[in-house]
Amino acid sequence: MQKLPSHAHEVAANGPAVVTQFLDVETPEMRSLYEKAKRDQWNASTDIDWDSGLAPDCGILPDGLIDIYGTPYWERMSAAERLQLNRHFSAWRMSQLMYGEQFALMVCGQIANAVPGIDAKFFMATQVMDEARHSEVLARYLYEKVGVTYPLTSNLSDMFDRVLETPLWYLKTVGTQLVAETLAVSLFRMLADHSPDPLISQICRRILADESRHMGFGMLSLPEQVTELSDREIEEAEDFACVATAGLLQGQFPQEAYEAVGFSKAEISDIKTMRRTAAEKNEYVAFRQYFKKDFHTALWSNMDKVGLLSQRAIDRLGTMGICAPERSAAAA
């Protein structure tokens, strides 16, 4: 048995490898997505302006995303202390995104093995490359420009392991392209549009172009597959989507970031309470409301499009605060 480094863990991820002897075009739409992926490849080393750097007085995420923004805790901090918290808070959030991209890299390799159609296999090969590039570019930003990284949260680790362990390619697609990619698109879009750091905005715009294709794979591959599932299998897929969503949304409190800048255990406990209260009352600042609406609307719409939005799924999403978008929002 190989000896793993202390920062790694092994997942039992045995699954099928489907070999096809028909390599001509089977699904023109999927082959077209593959052609777009080949055309739009980019190099994280040469296509990003790494010389732009991170300005000494520049935050990474908008201050409005920090839990204590606008509270007495925030008001009594100096400008330097706020900047330090922003850097650590942002590094914590960006670290989770970095691990998520590595997770997607590994899952997509599994899907390339397990999915039966050659067009889907070809596209998954390009997504493996995309996710490697995303992992690379976020890691370089964190290690070279920010200088701080944080460990993977236990909730995300459990969710990632669950997706890696299932042998069914369509459940892997539900967990990755349907749920995780939908969240990632909302996060990267918000960062691209609102980060005060032009370098991370540039990086996120590059990543977003790839992520839209990845979501497209789920939208192309899942609807037909869902029609072939039994009622029990559809319920299993819906449950898988809901559990994956919970894993992405719950337990994502950057306690280590607050500890790193000197907050006490009592203060952190108070901040957690404030955060829960704000969530219950939906008293988020504009940035958080923008993200919440964007993600919830997209997830609801995508689950509906692929046939995984029964009343039981709606009820489960409701327990996480994810409800049907308003007609006006859906029309937009």
C-alpha positions, 0 to 999 in steps of 0.5 A, spaced: 500 500 500 502 506 498 504 511 503 500 518 502 502 525 505 499 527 511 495 532 506 492 527 502 487 521 503 484 516 499 477 514 497 475 507 495 472 509 488 472 503 484 467 503 478 466 501 471 470 502 465 465 502 459 469 501 452 465 502 446 467 500 439 463 505 435 467 512 435 463 515 430 458 521 431 452 519 436 450 525 439 451 531 434 450 536 440 455 533 445 460 533 439 459 540 438 460 541 445 467 537 444 469 542 438 467 548 442 472 545 448 477 544 443 477 551 440 477 555 447 482 552 451 487 557 454 493 556 458 494 558 465 501 560 465 501 565 459 494 567 458 493 570 465 497 577 466 500 574 472 504 581 473 498 585 475 499 582 482 495 584 488 495 591 490 498 592 497 491 595 499 486 591 495 482 586 498 480 580 494 472 578 495 468 584 496 467 586 504 460 585 503 461 578 503 464 578 510 460 575 515 461 581 520 460 587 515 456 592 517 456 590 524 459 593 531 465 588 530 467 591 523 466 598 525 471 597 531 476 595 526 481 599 523 482 599 515 489 595 516 485 590 520 479 589 515 484 588 510 487 583 513 481 579 515 479 580 507 485 577 505 484 571 510 477 570 509 478 570 501 483 565 502 479 561 506 473 561 500 478 561 495 481 555 498 475 551 498 474 553 490 481 550 489 479 543 492 472 543 488 476 544 482 481 538 483 475 534 485 471 535 479 478 533 475 478 527 478 470 525 478 470 527 470 476 522 469 471 517 472 465 519 468 470 519 462 471 511 463 464 510 465 459 514 460 457 509 454 457 514 449 464 516 445 462 523 444 461 524 452 467 521 453 471 525 448 468 531 452 469 529 459 477 528 456 476 536 455 473 537 462 479 533 465 484 538 462 479 544 464 479 542 471 486 541 471 487 548 469 482 551 474 486 547 479 492 550 477 490 557 476 487 558 483 493 554 486 498 559 483 493 565 485 493 563 492 500 560 493 504 566 489 499 572 490 495 571 497 500 567 500 495 563 505 491 557 504 486 553 508 484 546 509 478 543 506 472 543 510 469 536 512 462 537 509 465 538 502 470 533 503 464 528 505 460 531 499 466 530 494 468 523 497 460 521 496 460 523 489 467 519 487 465 513 491 458 512 487 459 507 481 454 510 477 456 515 472 449 519 472 450 520 479 457 523 478 454 528 473 448 530 478 453 531 483 458 535 479 455 538 473 448 539 475 449 541 483 457 543 484 458 547 477 451 551 478 454 553 485 461 554 481 458 558 476 454 563 481 460 564 485 465 565 479 460 570 476 460 574 482 467 574 483 468 576 476 463 582 476 465 584 483 472 583 486 476 589 487 482 585 485 483 585 477 487 579 477 482 574 480 476 578 476 480 576 470 481 569 472 474 568 474 472 570 467 476 565 464 474 559 468 466 562 467 467 560 459 469 553 461 464 552 466 458 554 462 460 548 457 461 543 463 453 545 465 452 544 458 454 537 459 449 535 464 443 539 461 445 534 454 446 528 458 442 527 464 434 528 461 435 522 456 438 518 462 433 520 467 427 518 462 430 511 462 430 510 470 425 507 474 421 511 479 426 508 485 432 510 481 429 517 480 428 518 487 435 516 488 438 521 483 434 527 486 436 525 493 443 525 491 442 532 488 439 534 495 445 531 499 450 534 494 447 541 495 447 541 502 454 539 502 456 545 498 452 550 503 452 547 510 458 547 514 461 553 510 463 557 516 471 560 515 472 559 523 480 558 521 480 565 518 477 569 524 482 565 528 488 567 524 486 574 525 485 574 533 478 573 534 476 569 540 472 563 541 466 567 544 466 572 538 466 567 533 460 563 537 457 570 537 458 571 529 456 564 528 449 566 531 449 573 527 450 569 521 444 564 522 439 570 524 441 574 518 440 567 514 433 566 517 431 573 516 434 573 509 438 580 511 444 579 507 447 585 503 446 586 496 452 581 494 450 575 498 442 576 495 445 577 488 449 570 489 443 567 493 438 569 488 443 567 482 444 560 485 437 558 487 434 560 481 439 556 476 439 550 481 431 550 481 431 551 473 437 546 472 433 540 476 427 541 473 430 541 466 433 534 467 427 531 470 429 531 477 424 536 481 418 532 483 414 534 489 419 530 494 425 534 491 422 541 492 420 539 499 427 537 501 430 543 497 425 548 501 429 545 508 435 549 505 431 555 503 431 554 496 424 555 493 421 556 486 424 563 483 419 568 482 415 568 475 419 575 473 426 572 475 424 566 471 422 570 465 429 574 466 
